[in-house]
């Protein structure tokens, strides 16, 4: 099996390709810190689109997603953006939980796994 790591640093890689799968690191909304959940979600999903493209795949091939919200009461706000982004008939398996994130200005983090 070949493992390819893209945008790698000492601590982590943004993209890991292995055995027909693409694993993205958890993404936060750099550049949208402190903005509303909807804005952060939109920025993250745009970043995910770009990372998937770099990895040679597309959002329709996402098989799993994990979403962390710092305030679960913002679930509907996040879902409004998510639902508009997910392609019809291509909803991945998904979990969404409330959790503290590493930096208080980030209110959403999303991690996905896709096929190539």
C-alpha positions as CSV (number, residue, x, y, z in Angstrom):
1,X,0.0,0.0,0.0
2,X,1.2,3.5,-0.9
3,X,0.6,6.4,1.5
4,X,0.9,9.9,0.2
5,X,1.0,12.9,2.6
6,X,0.2,16.4,1.3
7,X,0.8,19.7,3.1
8,X,2.7,17.9,5.7
9,X,4.4,19.4,8.8
10,X,6.0,17.8,11.9
11,X,2.7,17.5,13.8
12,X,0.3,16.5,11.0
13,X,-0.6,16.4,7.3
14,X,-3.6,18.2,5.9
15,X,-4.2,15.4,3.4
16,X,-3.3,11.7,3.6
17,X,-4.1,9.4,0.7
18,X,-4.1,5.6,1.4
19,X,-5.7,2.6,-0.1
20,X,-8.2,4.5,-2.3
21,X,-9.2,6.9,0.5
22,X,-8.5,10.5,1.2
23,X,-8.3,11.6,4.9
24,X,-8.4,15.3,5.7
25,X,-7.3,16.8,9.0
26,X,-9.9,18.6,11.0
27,X,-10.4,22.0,9.3
28,X,-11.1,25.3,11.0
29,X,-12.0,28.7,9.5
30,X,-8.6,30.4,9.3
31,X,-9.4,34.0,8.3
32,X,-12.9,33.8,9.7
33,X,-12.1,33.6,13.4
34,X,-14.7,35.1,15.6
35,X,-17.3,35.2,12.9
36,X,-20.7,33.5,13.2
37,X,-21.0,29.7,12.9
38,X,-22.6,30.0,9.4
39,X,-19.6,32.1,8.1
40,X,-17.1,29.7,9.7
41,X,-18.9,26.7,8.3
42,X,-18.9,28.2,4.8
43,X,-15.2,29.0,5.0
44,X,-14.4,25.5,6.1
45,X,-16.4,23.8,3.4
46,X,-14.7,26.0,0.8
47,X,-11.3,24.9,2.2
48,X,-12.5,21.2,2.1
49,X,-13.4,21.6,-1.5
50,X,-9.9,22.9,-2.3
51,X,-8.2,20.1,-0.3
52,X,-10.3,17.4,-2.0
53,X,-9.4,18.9,-5.4
54,X,-5.7,18.8,-4.5
55,X,-6.1,15.2,-3.5
56,X,-7.8,14.3,-6.8
57,X,-11.4,13.9,-5.6
58,X,-14.6,15.8,-5.0
59,X,-17.2,16.3,-2.2
60,X,-19.6,13.8,-3.8
61,X,-17.1,11.1,-2.8
62,X,-17.1,12.0,0.9
63,X,-18.0,8.9,2.9
64,X,-17.7,10.2,6.4
65,X,-17.7,13.5,8.3
66,X,-17.2,14.6,11.9
67,X,-18.2,18.0,13.0
68,X,-17.4,19.7,16.3
69,X,-19.4,22.7,17.5
70,X,-18.4,24.7,20.6
71,X,-22.1,25.4,21.1
72,X,-24.6,22.8,20.1
73,X,-27.4,25.4,20.1
74,X,-25.7,26.5,16.8
75,X,-26.5,23.1,15.2
76,X,-29.3,24.5,12.9
77,X,-27.1,27.4,11.8
78,X,-24.3,25.1,10.8
79,X,-26.7,22.7,9.1
80,X,-28.2,25.5,7.0
81,X,-24.8,25.9,5.3
82,X,-23.9,22.2,5.3
83,X,-27.3,21.2,3.7
84,X,-26.8,23.7,0.9
85,X,-23.2,22.4,0.3
86,X,-23.8,18.6,0.3
87,X,-24.7,17.3,-3.1
88,X,-28.2,15.6,-3.5
89,X,-27.9,11.9,-3.0
90,X,-24.3,12.2,-1.7
91,X,-24.8,12.6,2.1
92,X,-22.0,11.0,4.0
93,X,-22.2,9.2,7.3
94,X,-21.8,12.0,9.8
95,X,-21.4,12.8,13.5
96,X,-21.8,16.2,15.2
97,X,-20.8,16.8,18.8
98,X,-20.3,19.7,21.1
99,X,-16.7,20.2,22.2
100,X,-14.2,22.9,23.2
101,X,-11.8,23.7,20.4
102,X,-8.1,24.6,20.7
103,X,-8.8,28.3,20.1
104,X,-11.9,30.1,21.4
105,X,-12.3,32.1,18.2
106,X,-13.1,28.9,16.3
107,X,-16.6,27.6,16.8
108,X,-16.7,24.9,14.2
109,X,-14.2,22.2,13.1
110,X,-15.0,19.6,10.3
111,X,-13.0,16.5,9.3
112,X,-13.9,14.3,6.3
113,X,-12.9,11.1,4.7
114,X,-13.5,10.5,0.9
115,X,-12.7,8.0,-1.7
116,X,-10.5,8.9,-4.7
